[in-house]
Amino acid sequence: MTEPQELFVISITSRDRIGIIHEVSKAISELAGNIADVRQSVLCGYFTMILLASFPPKVTQRSIERKLAEADSHSEAVIEAVVRKADESALNFEPANLENAYVLTATGHDRVGFVASITSFCVTHTINILDLSTTVSDGAYVMILVVDLSGCPAIGDVRSDLMKFSQENGIKIVLQHYDIFRALHEINLPIR
């Protein structure tokens, strides 16, 4: 019988450099932690990562903080870590059903309030944002959202409202089912 595990959410931020993921994952494994889920990105030279890890019951929030501080003491750039015990609902969390997942791409001129306007549309239409990324290129702001439309009354109404919203705000918007987006954008390279 396996012993019960304690689940923690850990957020990491640092100036980007080689080796941060190794240092953090090594610290977690030295505490017998198992990384269950992780998201990592580099934003404007800053490394960001959030992960979910399970630990034996003897491992506390404070012991994780100490171990990560120890990793930080050997680091060239400061590693800022926030450790939080996951609440019980996280243990029973069911991942989103991708049957109702869509990819919403919004492109327009870079301006203040771009993200707020798109997310306002989502709130108004009961659209849950599962993942979001943005970038600015040559004055154009591009926002890609993976969204769950299972809370929406009708996809046709959402599409119609998106068209109006797009025209009123001067934003080009494309909404496509996640499976179609993935099929069009996946690169399957042979492994030799």
CYANA upper distance limits for C-alpha pairs under 8 A (distance plus 0.5 A):
  3 GLU  CA     56 PRO  CA      7.82
  4 PRO  CA     56 PRO  CA      7.47
  4 PRO  CA     57 PRO  CA      7.37
  5 GLN  CA     54 SER  CA      6.20
  5 GLN  CA     55 PHE  CA      5.81
  5 GLN  CA     56 PRO  CA      5.47
  5 GLN  CA     57 PRO  CA      6.22
  6 GLU  CA     54 SER  CA      5.84
  6 GLU  CA     55 PHE  CA      5.62
  6 GLU  CA     56 PRO  CA      6.63
  6 GLU  CA     57 PRO  CA      6.13
  6 GLU  CA     59 VAL  CA      8.30
  6 GLU  CA     85 LYS  CA      8.22
  7 LEU  CA     52 LEU  CA      7.47
  7 LEU  CA     53 ALA  CA      6.23
  7 LEU  CA     54 SER  CA      4.86
  7 LEU  CA     55 PHE  CA      6.90
  7 LEU  CA     85 LYS  CA      6.64
  7 LEU  CA     86 ALA  CA      5.96
  7 LEU  CA     91 LEU  CA      8.05
  8 PHE  CA     52 LEU  CA      6.28
  8 PHE  CA     53 ALA  CA      5.98
  8 PHE  CA     54 SER  CA      6.78
  8 PHE  CA     55 PHE  CA      8.35
  8 PHE  CA     61 GLN  CA      8.21
  8 PHE  CA     83 VAL  CA      7.25
  8 PHE  CA     84 ARG  CA      6.10
  8 PHE  CA     85 LYS  CA      4.84
  8 PHE  CA     86 ALA  CA      5.46
  9 VAL  CA     50 ILE  CA      7.62
  9 VAL  CA     51 LEU  CA      6.26
  9 VAL  CA     52 LEU  CA      5.16
  9 VAL  CA     53 ALA  CA      7.10
  9 VAL  CA     83 VAL  CA      6.42
  9 VAL  CA     84 ARG  CA      5.76
  9 VAL  CA     85 LYS  CA      6.68
  9 VAL  CA     86 ALA  CA      6.44
 10 ILE  CA     50 ILE  CA      6.15
 10 ILE  CA     51 LEU  CA      5.84
 10 ILE  CA     52 LEU  CA      6.90
 10 ILE  CA     53 ALA  CA      8.23
 10 ILE  CA     81 ALA  CA      7.31
 10 ILE  CA     82 VAL  CA      6.17
 10 ILE  CA     83 VAL  CA      5.07
 10 ILE  CA     84 ARG  CA      6.91
 11 SER  CA     48 THR  CA      8.06
 11 SER  CA     49 MET  CA      6.26
 11 SER  CA     50 ILE  CA      4.87
 11 SER  CA     51 LEU  CA      7.06
 11 SER  CA     81 ALA  CA      6.06
 11 SER  CA     82 VAL  CA      5.62
 11 SER  CA     83 VAL  CA      7.08
 12 ILE  CA     47 PHE  CA      8.29
 12 ILE  CA     48 THR  CA      6.19
 12 ILE  CA     49 MET  CA      5.57
 12 ILE  CA     50 ILE  CA      6.74
 12 ILE  CA     79 ILE  CA      7.19
 12 ILE  CA     80 GLU  CA      6.12
 12 ILE  CA     81 ALA  CA      5.13
 12 ILE  CA     82 VAL  CA      7.17
 13 THR  CA     46 TYR  CA      7.45
 13 THR  CA     47 PHE  CA      6.09
 13 THR  CA     48 THR  CA      5.18
 13 THR  CA     49 MET  CA      7.13
 13 THR  CA     79 ILE  CA      6.43
 13 THR  CA     80 GLU  CA      5.65
 13 THR  CA     81 ALA  CA      7.13
 14 SER  CA     46 TYR  CA      6.25
 14 SER  CA     47 PHE  CA      5.71
 14 SER  CA     48 THR  CA      7.33
 14 SER  CA     77 ALA  CA      7.06
 14 SER  CA     78 VAL  CA      6.38
 14 SER  CA     79 ILE  CA      5.38
 14 SER  CA     80 GLU  CA      6.70
 15 ARG  CA     45 GLY  CA      6.59
 15 ARG  CA     46 TYR  CA      5.03
 15 ARG  CA     47 PHE  CA      6.23
 15 ARG  CA     77 ALA  CA      6.66
 15 ARG  CA     78 VAL  CA      7.83
 15 ARG  CA     79 ILE  CA      8.43
 16 ASP  CA     20 ILE  CA      8.36
 16 ASP  CA     42 VAL  CA      7.40
 16 ASP  CA     45 GLY  CA      5.96
 16 ASP  CA     46 TYR  CA      5.50
 16 ASP  CA     47 PHE  CA      5.18
 17 ARG  CA     47 PHE  CA      8.31
 17 ARG  CA     77 ALA  CA      8.40
 19 GLY  CA     23 GLU  CA      6.67
 20 ILE  CA     24 VAL  CA      6.67
 21 ILE  CA     25 SER  CA      6.41
 22 HIS  CA     26 LYS  CA      6.33
 23 GLU  CA     27 ALA  CA      6.70
 23 GLU  CA     71 ALA  CA      6.59
 24 VAL  CA     28 ILE  CA      6.81
 24 VAL  CA     68 LEU  CA      7.19
 24 VAL  CA     71 ALA  CA      7.53
 25 SER  CA     29 SER  CA      6.61
 25 SER  CA     35 ILE  CA      8.44
 26 LYS  CA     30 GLU  CA      6.61
 27 ALA  CA     31 LEU  CA      7.24
 27 ALA  CA     67 LYS  CA      6.41
 27 ALA  CA     68 LEU  CA      6.68
 27 ALA  CA     71 ALA  CA      7.21
 28 ILE  CA     32 ALA  CA      7.14
 28 ILE  CA     33 GLY  CA      5.54
 28 ILE  CA     34 ASN  CA      7.82
 28 ILE  CA     35 ILE  CA      8.40
 28 ILE  CA     64 ILE  CA      7.93
 28 ILE  CA     67 LYS  CA      8.24
 28 ILE  CA     68 LEU  CA      8.46
 29 SER  CA     33 GLY  CA      5.42
 29 SER  CA     34 ASN  CA      7.22
 31 LEU  CA     55 PHE  CA      7.73
 31 LEU  CA     59 VAL  CA      7.58
 31 LEU  CA     64 ILE  CA      8.11
 32 ALA  CA     55 PHE  CA      6.68
 32 ALA  CA     56 PRO  CA      7.43
 33 GLY  CA     53 ALA  CA      6.66
 33 GLY  CA     54 SER  CA      5.97
 33 GLY  CA     55 PHE  CA      4.99
 33 GLY  CA     56 PRO  CA      7.75
 34 ASN  CA     53 ALA  CA      5.78
 34 ASN  CA     54 SER  CA      5.71
 34 ASN  CA     55 PHE  CA      7.03
 35 ILE  CA     51 LEU  CA      7.50
 35 ILE  CA     52 LEU  CA      6.49
 35 ILE  CA     53 ALA  CA      4.72
 35 ILE  CA     54 SER  CA      7.07
 36 ALA  CA     51 LEU  CA      7.99
 36 ALA  CA     52 LEU  CA      6.04
 36 ALA  CA     53 ALA  CA      5.81
 36 ALA  CA     54 SER  CA      7.60
 37 ASP  CA     51 LEU  CA      6.05
 37 ASP  CA     52 LEU  CA      5.69
 37 ASP  CA     53 ALA  CA      7.65
 38 VAL  CA     49 MET  CA      7.61
 38 VAL  CA     50 ILE  CA      6.31
 38 VAL  CA     51 LEU  CA      4.65
 38 VAL  CA     52 LEU  CA      6.89
 39 ARG  CA     49 MET  CA      6.07
 39 ARG  CA     50 ILE  CA      5.95
 39 ARG  CA     51 LEU  CA      6.83
 40 GLN  CA     47 PHE  CA      8.01
 40 GLN  CA     48 THR  CA      6.15
 40 GLN  CA     49 MET  CA      4.66
 40 GLN  CA     50 ILE  CA      7.04
 41 SER  CA     47 PHE  CA      6.56
 41 SER  CA     48 THR  CA      5.90
 41 SER  CA     49 MET  CA      6.93
 42 VAL  CA     46 TYR  CA      5.84
 42 VAL  CA     47 PHE  CA      4.95
 42 VAL  CA     48 THR  CA      6.51
 43 LEU  CA     47 PHE  CA      6.95
 43 LEU  CA     48 THR  CA      7.85
 55 PHE  CA     59 VAL  CA      6.63
 59 VAL  CA     63 SER  CA      6.67
 59 VAL  CA     64 ILE  CA      7.63
 60 THR  CA     64 ILE  CA      6.90
 61 GLN  CA     65 GLU  CA      6.77
 61 GLN  CA     83 VAL  CA      6.89
 61 GLN  CA     84 ARG  CA      7.30
 61 GLN  CA     85 LYS  CA      7.26
 62 ARG  CA     66 ARG  CA      6.65
 63 SER  CA     67 LYS  CA      6.68
 64 ILE  CA     68 LEU  CA      6.69
 64 ILE  CA     83 VAL  CA      7.88
 65 GLU  CA     69 ALA  CA      6.56
 65 GLU  CA     81 ALA  CA      7.81
 65 GLU  CA     82 VAL  CA      8.18
 65 GLU  CA     83 VAL  CA      7.12
 66 ARG  CA     70 GLU  CA      6.64
 67 LYS  CA     71 ALA  CA      6.93
 68 LEU  CA     72 ASP  CA      6.65
 68 LEU  CA     81 ALA  CA      7.62
 69 ALA  CA     73 SER  CA      6.70
 69 ALA  CA     79 ILE  CA      8.35
 70 GLU  CA     74 HIS  CA      7.48
 71 ALA  CA     75 SER  CA      7.13
 72 ASP  CA     77 ALA  CA      8.28
 72 ASP  CA     78 VAL  CA      6.64
 72 ASP  CA     79 ILE  CA      5.89
 75 SER  CA     79 ILE  CA      8.01
 86 ALA  CA     90 ALA  CA      6.60
 86 ALA  CA     91 LEU  CA      8.22
 87 ASP  CA     91 LEU  CA      7.84
 88 GLU  CA     92 ASN  CA      7.61
 89 SER  CA     93 PHE  CA      6.58
 96 ALA  CA    130 LEU  CA      8.46
 96 ALA  CA    148 ASP  CA      8.01
 97 ASN  CA    101 ALA  CA      7.60
 98 LEU  CA    102 TYR  CA      8.50
 98 LEU  CA    148 ASP  CA      8.10
 98 LEU  CA    178 TYR  CA      7.71
100 ASN  CA    148 ASP  CA      6.06
100 ASN  CA    149 LEU  CA      5.96
100 ASN  CA    150 SER  CA      5.99
100 ASN  CA    177 HIS  CA      8.24
101 ALA  CA    146 VAL  CA      7.15
101 ALA  CA    147 VAL  CA      5.99
101 ALA  CA    148 ASP  CA      5.06
101 ALA  CA    149 LEU  CA      6.81
101 ALA  CA    150 SER  CA      8.45
101 ALA  CA    177 HIS  CA      6.77
101 ALA  CA    178 TYR  CA      5.93
102 TYR  CA    146 VAL  CA      6.25
102 TYR  CA    147 VAL  CA      5.79
102 TYR  CA    148 ASP  CA      6.89
102 TYR  CA    149 LEU  CA      7.70
102 TYR  CA    175 LEU  CA      7.15
102 TYR  CA    176 GLN  CA      6.00
102 TYR  CA    177 HIS  CA      4.70
102 TYR  CA    178 TYR  CA      4.95
102 TYR  CA    179 ASP  CA      8.48
103 VAL  CA    144 ILE  CA      7.43
103 VAL  CA    145 LEU  CA      6.14
103 VAL  CA    146 VAL  CA      5.09
103 VAL  CA    147 VAL  CA      6.65
103 VAL  CA    174 VAL  CA      8.42
103 VAL  CA    175 LEU  CA      6.24
103 VAL  CA    176 GLN  CA      5.94
103 VAL  CA    177 HIS  CA      6.62
103 VAL  CA    178 TYR  CA      5.97
103 VAL  CA    181 PHE  CA      7.31
104 LEU  CA    144 ILE  CA      6.38
104 LEU  CA    145 LEU  CA      5.65
104 LEU  CA    146 VAL  CA      6.89
104 LEU  CA    147 VAL  CA      7.56
104 LEU  CA    173 ILE  CA      7.43
104 LEU  CA    174 VAL  CA      6.18
104 LEU  CA    175 LEU  CA      5.02
104 LEU  CA    176 GLN  CA      7.18
105 THR  CA    142 VAL  CA      7.72
105 THR  CA    143 MET  CA      6.21
105 THR  CA    144 ILE  CA      5.07
105 THR  CA    145 LEU  CA      6.89
105 THR  CA    172 LYS  CA      8.48
105 THR  CA    173 ILE  CA      6.06
105 THR  CA    174 VAL  CA      5.66
105 THR  CA    175 LEU  CA      7.03
106 ALA  CA    118 ILE  CA      8.46
106 ALA  CA    141 TYR  CA      8.50
106 ALA  CA    142 VAL  CA      6.32
106 ALA  CA    143 MET  CA      5.61
106 ALA  CA    144 ILE  CA      7.04
106 ALA  CA    171 ILE  CA      6.86
106 ALA  CA    172 LYS  CA      6.12
106 ALA  CA    173 ILE  CA      5.01
106 ALA  CA    174 VAL  CA      7.15
107 THR  CA    140 ALA  CA      7.24
107 THR  CA    141 TYR  CA      6.10
107 THR  CA    142 VAL  CA      5.06
107 THR  CA    143 MET  CA      6.91
107 THR  CA    171 ILE  CA      6.11
107 THR  CA    172 LYS  CA      5.59
107 THR  CA    173 ILE  CA      7.02
108 GLY  CA    140 ALA  CA      6.03
108 GLY  CA    141 TYR  CA      5.88
108 GLY  CA    142 VAL  CA      7.32
108 GLY  CA    170 GLY  CA      7.18
108 GLY  CA    171 ILE  CA      5.22
108 GLY  CA    172 LYS  CA      6.77
109 HIS  CA    139 GLY  CA      6.51
109 HIS  CA    140 ALA  CA      5.18
109 HIS  CA    141 TYR  CA      6.15
109 HIS  CA    171 ILE  CA      8.27
110 ASP  CA    114 PHE  CA      7.72
110 ASP  CA    136 VAL  CA      7.51
110 ASP  CA    139 GLY  CA      6.05
110 ASP  CA    140 ALA  CA      5.80
110 ASP  CA    141 TYR  CA      5.22
111 ARG  CA    141 TYR  CA      8.41
113 GLY  CA    117 SER  CA      6.51
114 PHE  CA    118 ILE  CA      7.07
115 VAL  CA    119 THR  CA      6.59
115 VAL  CA    143 MET  CA      8.30
116 ALA  CA    120 SER  CA      6.40
117 SER  CA    121 PHE  CA      6.92
118 ILE  CA    122 CYS  CA      7.00
119 THR  CA    123 VAL  CA      6.73
120 SER  CA    124 THR  CA      6.64
121 PHE  CA    125 HIS  CA      6.75
122 CYS  CA    126 THR  CA      6.53
122 CYS  CA    127 ILE  CA      5.20
122 CYS  CA    128 ASN  CA      7.44
122 CYS  CA    129 ILE  CA      8.15
123 VAL  CA    127 ILE  CA      6.46
123 VAL  CA    128 ASN  CA      8.06
125 HIS  CA    152 CYS  CA      6.79
125 HIS  CA    158 VAL  CA      7.68
126 THR  CA    149 LEU  CA      8.02
126 THR  CA    151 GLY  CA      6.09
126 THR  CA    152 CYS  CA      6.17
127 ILE  CA    147 VAL  CA      6.97
127 ILE  CA    148 ASP  CA      6.43
127 ILE  CA    149 LEU  CA      5.87
127 ILE  CA    150 SER  CA      8.24
127 ILE  CA    151 GLY  CA      6.90
127 ILE  CA    152 CYS  CA      7.06
128 ASN  CA    147 VAL  CA      6.06
128 ASN  CA    148 ASP  CA      5.60
128 ASN  CA    149 LEU  CA      7.34
128 ASN  CA    151 GLY  CA      8.27
129 ILE  CA    145 LEU  CA      7.10
129 ILE  CA    146 VAL  CA      6.63
129 ILE  CA    147 VAL  CA      4.99
129 ILE  CA    148 ASP  CA      6.92
130 LEU  CA    145 LEU  CA      7.80
130 LEU  CA    146 VAL  CA      5.89
130 LEU  CA    147 VAL  CA      5.82
130 LEU  CA    148 ASP  CA      7.27
131 ASP  CA    145 LEU  CA      6.05
131 ASP  CA    146 VAL  CA      5.49
131 ASP  CA    147 VAL  CA      7.55
132 LEU  CA    143 MET  CA      7.71
132 LEU  CA    144 ILE  CA      6.24
132 LEU  CA    145 LEU  CA      4.92
132 LEU  CA    146 VAL  CA      6.95
133 SER  CA    143 MET  CA      6.35
133 SER  CA    144 ILE  CA      5.85
133 SER  CA    145 LEU  CA      7.05
134 THR  CA    141 TYR  CA      7.71
134 THR  CA    142 VAL  CA      6.01
134 THR  CA    143 MET  CA      4.86
134 THR  CA    144 ILE  CA      6.77
135 THR  CA    141 TYR  CA      6.48
135 THR  CA    142 VAL  CA      5.85
135 THR  CA    143 MET  CA      7.19
136 VAL  CA    140 ALA  CA      6.08
136 VAL  CA    141 TYR  CA      5.08
136 VAL  CA    142 VAL  CA      6.72
137 SER  CA    141 TYR  CA      7.11
137 SER  CA    142 VAL  CA      8.40
146 VAL  CA    178 TYR  CA      7.99
149 LEU  CA    155 ILE  CA      8.13
152 CYS  CA    158 VAL  CA      8.16
153 PRO  CA    157 ASP  CA      8.37
154 ALA  CA    158 VAL  CA      7.11
155 ILE  CA    159 ARG  CA      6.69
156 GLY  CA    160 SER  CA      6.67
157 ASP  CA    161 ASP  CA      6.54
158 VAL  CA    162 LEU  CA      6.45
159 ARG  CA    163 MET  CA      6.77
159 ARG  CA    175 LEU  CA      8.19
160 SER  CA    164 LYS  CA      7.07
161 ASP  CA    165 PHE  CA      6.51
162 LEU  CA    166 SER  CA      6.37
162 LEU  CA    173 ILE  CA      7.84
163 MET  CA    167 GLN  CA      6.84
163 MET  CA    173 ILE  CA      8.19
164 LYS  CA    168 GLU  CA      6.62
165 PHE  CA    169 ASN  CA      6.55
165 PHE  CA    171 ILE  CA      8.50
166 SER  CA    170 GLY  CA      6.25
166 SER  CA    171 ILE  CA      5.39
166 SER  CA    172 LYS  CA      6.42
166 SER  CA    173 ILE  CA      6.69
167 GLN  CA    171 ILE  CA      7.32
176 GLN  CA    180 ILE  CA      7.16
176 GLN  CA    181 PHE  CA      6.93
177 HIS  CA    181 PHE  CA      6.86
178 TYR  CA    182 ARG  CA      6.53
179 ASP  CA    183 ALA  CA      6.59
180 ILE  CA    184 LEU  CA      6.70
181 PHE  CA    185 HIS  CA      6.61
182 ARG  CA    186 GLU  CA      6.08
